């Protein structure tokens, strides 16, 4: 009989109760030493929460519980809020737990699909810098700045808070991955360690499939990403922690260049006296004349517009544009090849009453396989979001989509698509992207 892994054993805890207050409704993820579940409690009303269970070794359980208790004092708009901590036993195993805000998704769910645009990274960094500045000001360090800990709660971006520690409390005396600074091998954890992790995060966000070992080797880190991010990454990824840039310097590099030429003075306001009414009337009359001349000019061009192709009309919310077939002739003797398109989409069947319960945005990504006729043959989740109610309806809708299949060497071919559904209060949207085979 095969031995059950630790993660498999965590999953068997669904439906159990912790401290008689928190029911483990659904397993959301975990590792060999911790697990996160969807939960709720009457003490917090109808709010959905996440509960993290952490194995507590008897030698350090008390110290771990004390550290988690301190995290409840943290209060920052870009840090996940922790509502409760405690100790419990499940099947005789001692556990520490903490109850926190439930995130809709995290950055690690997006980067396998696509890189972020530079403008998106520019929007991503300020909230992270604010949260880290707050922690460092409290004499703390985050310790694990990485995509899976960059979370979206509604329309807000937040850092996880469950691993925040004192600088002297290195959670493990060695590097676990490229996000850990080199000094982690010696058990050192400092604000400069967070700066290193932030530099790696910048590279990963812009180049998700880069070899992080090469990028963070200290030779030429960050050179393959655009400015100002290349320069920021280079300064973050200094082997010597003392030579790394500060959070304030990163913020300054993100700001637009300072104005070097003084702005012209604003015109003085014109007093509304009887003496000024005639000039104002003349200005108004001139504006009317200009408008009439423009109208006459446009009217004279109506016949020309009638023979021009009509402008594309905006699509209704949630509709995916279908590109027209290419009119470029294939080379003589070659068979045409084209990409596929969306032929028919189906939005999830969600009543308005259910949509009105949404706070922020729930994102669900479904990968579908379409056969050569364009019919969906299989579908699986790539990102579920936080609500089984919505992701189950998204999956059912995705299974009913139809596609104009891509043509390869003159023949229709199977295709793979990623359909992203966005649920908001009172609205739904969907978009589809053909994936490379």
C-alpha positions in Angstrom: 0.0 0.0 0.0 1.6 3.3 -1.0 2.5 5.7 1.8 0.5 8.9 1.9 2.5 12.1 1.4 2.3 14.9 3.9 0.4 17.1 1.4 -2.1 14.3 0.8 -2.5 13.9 4.5 -3.2 17.7 4.9 -6.0 17.3 2.3 -7.8 14.7 4.4 -8.4 17.4 7.1 -11.1 19.1 5.0 -14.3 19.3 7.1 -12.5 19.2 10.4 -12.8 22.0 13.0 -10.0 23.9 14.6 -10.5 25.2 18.1 -14.2 24.6 17.7 -14.4 27.9 15.7 -12.9 27.4 12.3 -14.1 24.7 9.9 -11.5 23.6 7.3 -13.8 24.0 4.2 -11.3 23.5 1.3 -7.6 22.9 1.0 -6.0 25.8 -0.9 -2.3 24.7 -0.8 0.6 23.9 1.4 3.9 22.2 2.0 5.3 19.4 4.1 5.1 21.6 7.2 2.1 23.8 6.7 -1.3 24.0 4.9 -3.8 26.7 4.0 -7.5 26.1 4.0 -10.6 28.2 3.2 -12.5 28.8 6.4 -15.2 31.0 8.0 -16.4 31.7 11.5 -19.5 33.2 13.1 -17.1 35.5 15.0 -16.3 37.2 11.7 -19.7 37.3 10.1 -20.0 36.1 6.5 -16.4 37.1 5.6 -14.4 34.3 3.9 -11.0 33.8 5.5 -7.9 31.7 5.1 -6.5 29.6 7.9 -2.9 28.4 7.9 -1.9 25.4 10.0 1.7 25.1 10.9 3.4 22.0 12.5 4.6 22.9 15.9 7.6 21.0 17.2 7.4 20.8 21.0 10.8 22.5 21.4 9.9 25.6 19.6 6.0 25.6 19.6 5.8 28.2 22.3 8.3 30.6 20.6 6.5 30.1 17.3 3.1 30.9 18.8 4.5 34.0 20.5 5.9 35.3 17.2 2.6 34.6 15.4 0.8 36.5 18.1 2.9 39.6 17.5 1.9 39.6 13.8 -1.7 40.4 14.8 -0.4 43.9 15.7 0.7 44.7 12.2 -1.6 47.1 10.4 -0.9 48.3 6.9 -3.1 48.6 3.8 -0.6 46.5 1.7 -0.1 43.7 4.2 -2.5 40.8 4.6 -4.4 41.3 7.8 -4.1 38.6 10.5 -7.3 38.3 12.6 -6.6 35.4 15.0 -3.8 33.1 16.1 -3.8 30.1 18.4 -2.7 26.6 19.2 -4.6 23.4 18.5 -4.3 19.6 18.1 -5.7 17.6 15.2 -5.4 13.8 15.4 -2.9 14.3 18.3 -0.6 16.5 16.3 0.2 19.9 17.9 -0.4 22.8 15.5 -0.1 26.5 15.6 -2.6 28.4 13.4 -3.3 31.9 12.1 -6.5 33.2 10.5 -6.1 35.9 7.9 -7.6 37.7 4.9 -8.5 35.4 2.0 -6.6 36.5 -1.2 -8.3 36.2 -4.6 -5.1 35.1 -6.3 -1.3 35.7 -6.3 1.4 36.7 -8.7 2.7 33.1 -9.1 -0.6 32.2 -10.8 -0.1 34.8 -13.5 3.6 34.5 -14.4 3.4 31.0 -15.8 0.9 32.4 -18.3 2.7 35.6 -19.3 5.2 38.2 -18.3 4.1 41.5 -16.8 4.3 44.6 -18.9 6.8 47.3 -17.6 3.8 49.5 -16.8 2.4 46.7 -14.7 5.6 46.3 -12.8 5.7 50.1 -12.2 2.2 49.8 -10.6 3.3 46.6 -8.7 6.3 48.0 -6.9 5.0 51.0 -5.0 2.6 49.0 -2.8 5.4 46.5 -2.1 7.8 49.2 -1.2 5.3 50.8 1.1 4.7 47.5 2.9 8.4 46.7 3.2 9.1 50.3 4.5 6.5 49.8 7.1 7.9 46.5 8.3 11.5 47.8 8.3 10.4 50.8 10.3 8.9 48.3 12.9 12.3 46.6 13.2 11.0 43.6 11.1 11.8 41.9 7.8 9.5 40.1 5.5 11.9 37.3 4.7 10.1 35.8 1.7 9.3 38.4 -1.0 8.4 36.2 -3.9 5.5 35.9 -6.4 3.4 33.4 -4.3 3.5 36.0 -1.5 2.4 38.9 -3.6 -1.4 38.7 -3.3 -4.5 40.4 -4.7 -7.4 41.1 -2.3 -10.1 42.7 -4.4 -8.5 45.6 -6.1 -5.6 45.9 -3.6 -2.2 44.5 -3.8 -0.8 43.0 -0.6 2.2 41.2 0.8 1.7 38.1 2.9 2.4 38.6 6.6 2.6 35.1 8.1 6.4 34.8 7.7 7.4 38.3 9.0 10.2 38.0 11.5 12.8 39.8 13.5 16.1 40.3 11.7 17.8 37.8 14.0 15.2 35.2 13.5 16.4 33.6 10.3 13.8 30.8 9.7 16.4 28.5 8.2 20.2 28.8 8.0 20.5 28.2 4.3 19.1 29.5 1.0 16.0 27.8 -0.2 15.9 29.3 -3.6 17.1 32.3 -5.7 14.8 34.7 -3.8 16.8 34.2 -0.6 19.8 36.5 -0.4 23.3 35.0 -0.4 23.8 35.8 3.3 20.9 33.4 4.2 23.5 30.6 4.0 25.0 32.0 7.2 21.6 32.4 8.8 21.5 36.2 8.3 18.2 37.9 7.6 18.0 41.7 7.3 16.2 44.5 5.5 18.9 44.2 2.8 17.7 40.6 2.3 14.3 41.9 1.3 15.9 44.2 -1.2 17.7 41.3 -2.8 14.4 39.3 -3.0 12.7 42.4 -4.6 15.4 42.5 -7.3 14.8 38.9 -8.1 11.0 39.5 -8.2 11.5 42.3 -10.7 13.4 40.1 -13.1 10.9 37.2 -12.6 7.9 39.5 -13.3 9.4 40.8 -16.6 11.1 37.6 -17.7 9.2 34.7 -16.0 11.2 32.0 -17.8 14.6 33.4 -17.2 17.3 31.4 -15.5 17.3 33.0 -12.1 20.7 31.5 -11.3 22.3 33.3 -14.2 20.4 36.6 -13.5 21.3 36.7 -9.8 24.9 35.4 -10.1 26.2 38.9 -9.7 27.8 39.0 -13.2 25.2 41.1 -15.1 22.0 40.9 -13.2 19.0 42.7 -14.6 20.6 43.6 -18.0 17.9 41.8 -20.0 15.0 43.8 -18.6 14.2 47.4 -19.6 15.1 50.5 -17.7 14.6 51.7 -15.0 14.1 48.1 -13.8 17.5 46.9 -15.1 19.3 49.5 -13.0 17.1 48.8 -10.0 17.7 45.1 -10.2 21.4 45.6 -10.6 21.6 47.6 -7.4 19.3 45.1 -5.5 21.4 42.1 -6.5 24.7 43.1 -5.1 26.5 40.2 -3.3 27.6 42.6 -0.6 24.5 43.5 1.3 26.0 46.9 2.3 26.2 47.9 -1.4 22.5 47.2 -2.1 20.2 50.2 -2.7 17.6 51.2 -0.2 13.8 51.2 -0.6 13.9 54.9 -0.9 16.3 54.8 -3.7 14.1 52.3 -5.6 11.1 54.6 -5.1 13.2 57.6 -6.4 14.2 55.7 -9.6 10.5 54.9 -10.3 9.5 58.5 -10.2 9.5 60.5 -13.4 12.5 62.9 -14.0 12.3 66.1 -12.0 11.3 69.2 -14.0 14.4 71.2 -14.9 12.6 74.2 -16.4 10.3 76.1 -14.1 6.6 76.0 -15.1 5.1 79.2 -16.5 3.0 81.1 -14.0 -0.7 80.5 -14.1 -2.7 83.4 -15.7 -4.3 85.7 -13.2 -8.1 85.3 -13.0 -10.2 87.7 -14.9 -12.6 89.7 -12.7 -16.3 89.3 -13.7 -17.2 93.0 -14.0 -19.5 94.7 -16.5 -16.4 96.0 -18.3 -15.3 92.4 -19.2 -18.7 91.1 -20.5 -18.2 92.3 -24.1 -14.9 90.6 -24.6 -16.3 87.4 -23.1 -19.3 87.6 -25.5 -16.9 88.1 -28.5 -15.0 85.0 -27.5 -18.2 82.9 -27.2 -19.3 84.2 -30.6 -16.0 83.2 -32.1 -16.3 79.7 -30.6 -19.8 79.3 -32.1 -18.5 80.3 -35.6 -15.7 77.8 -35.4 -18.2 75.0 -34.4 -20.5 75.9 -37.3 -17.5 75.9 -39.8 -16.4 72.5 -38.5 -20.0 71.2 -38.8 -20.2 72.4 -42.4 -16.9 70.7 -43.2 -18.0 67.4 -41.7 -21.3 67.6 -43.5 -19.5 68.1 -46.8 -17.6 64.9 -46.3 -20.6 62.6 -45.6 -20.7 61.4 -49.2 -17.1 60.4 -49.0 -17.7 58.5 -45.7 -20.6 56.6 -47.3 -18.1 54.9 -49.6 -15.5 54.2 -46.9 -15.6 51.0 -44.9 -17.6 51.3 -41.7 -15.7 51.8 -38.4 -15.5 48.8 -36.1 -18.2 48.9 -33.4 -17.3 48.3 -29.8 -18.0 44.8 -28.5 -20.4 44.3 -25.5 -18.7 43.6 -22.2 -17.2 40.2 -22.0 -17.2 39.5 -25.8 -13.9 38.4 -27.3 -13.0 40.0 -30.7 -12.6 37.6 -33.6 -9.9 38.6 -36.0 -10.9 38.5 -39.7 -9.1 35.9 -41.9 -5.8 37.0 -43.4 -6.1 38.1 -47.0 -2.4 37.8 -47.7 -2.0 35.1 -50.3 0.2 32.1 -49.5 3.3 31.6 -51.6 2.7 29.6 -54.7 2.8 25.9 -53.9 2.6 26.4 -50.1 -0.5 25.6 -48.0 -1.9 28.4 -45.9 -1.4 28.5 -42.1 -3.4 30.7 -39.8 -4.1 31.1 -36.0 -7.4 30.2 -34.5 -10.1 32.6 -33.3 -13.0 32.5 -30.9 -16.1 31.5 -32.8 -18.6 31.3 -29.9 -18.4 32.2 -26.2 -20.6 31.4 -23.3 -20.6 33.5 -20.1 -21.0 31.8 -16.7 -24.6 31.4 -15.5 -24.4 33.6 -12.4 -27.5 35.4 -11.2 -27.3 39.1 -10.2 -27.9 38.2 -6.6 -24.7 36.2 -6.5 -22.7 38.8 -8.3 -23.8 41.4 -5.7 -22.0 39.4 -3.0 -18.6 39.9 -4.7 -16.0 42.2 -3.1 -13.3 43.2 -5.5 -12.5 40.9 -8.4 -12.6 37.1 -8.6 -10.4 35.7 -11.4 -10.8 32.2 -12.8 -8.5 30.8 -15.6 -9.5 27.7 -17.5 -7.3 26.0 -20.0 -9.3 24.2 -22.7 -8.3 21.8 -25.5 -10.2 22.2 -28.7 -10.3 19.6 -31.4 -9.9 20.2 -35.2 -13.5 21.1 -35.5 -13.2 23.8 -32.8 -15.2 22.0 -30.1 -13.9 21.9 -26.6 -12.7 18.3 -25.8 -11.3 18.9 -22.3 -11.0 21.7 -19.7 -9.0 22.2 -16.6 -8.3 25.0 -14.1 -5.2 27.1 -14.3 -6.4 29.5 -11.6 -9.5 28.9 -9.5 -9.8 32.0 -7.4 -11.4 31.9 -4.0 -15.0 30.8 -4.6 -16.1 27.3 -5.6 -19.4 28.7 -6.6 -17.9 31.0 -9.3 -15.1 28.7 -10.5 -17.4 25.8 -11.1 -19.7 28.0 -13.2 -16.7 29.3 -15.1 -15.6 25.8 -15.9 -19.0 24.8 -17.1 -19.2 27.9 -19.4 -15.7 27.3 -20.8 -16.6 23.8 -21.8 -19.3 25.3 -24.1 -17.0 27.7 -26.0 -16.3 27.1 -29.7 -13.3 28.1 -31.8 -12.4 28.6 -35.4 -9.5 26.2 -35.5 -6.0 27.2 -36.6 -5.0 26.1 -40.0 -1.7 24.3 -40.4 -0.4 23.4 -43.8 -3.9 24.0 -45.2 -5.6 21.7 -42.6 -7.6 22.6 -39.5 -5.8 21.6 -36.3 -6.5 21.1 -32.6 -5.6 24.1 -30.4 -5.1 25.0 -26.7 -6.7 28.1 -25.2 -6.6 30.0 -21.9 -9.9 31.6 -21.0 -9.8 34.2 -18.2 -13.1 35.0 -16.5 -13.3 38.1 -14.2 -16.2 38.3 -11.8 -17.0 41.7 -10.3 -20.0 43.0 -8.4 -22.7 43.4 -11.0 -20.6 42.4 -14.1 -18.6 39.6 -15.7 -15.9 39.7 -18.4 -14.1 37.0 -20.4 -11.0 36.9 -22.6 -9.3 34.1 -24.5 -5.7 33.6 -25.6 -4.4 30.8 -27.9 -1.5 29.0 -26.3 1.5 27.6 -28.1 1.3 23.9 -28.7 
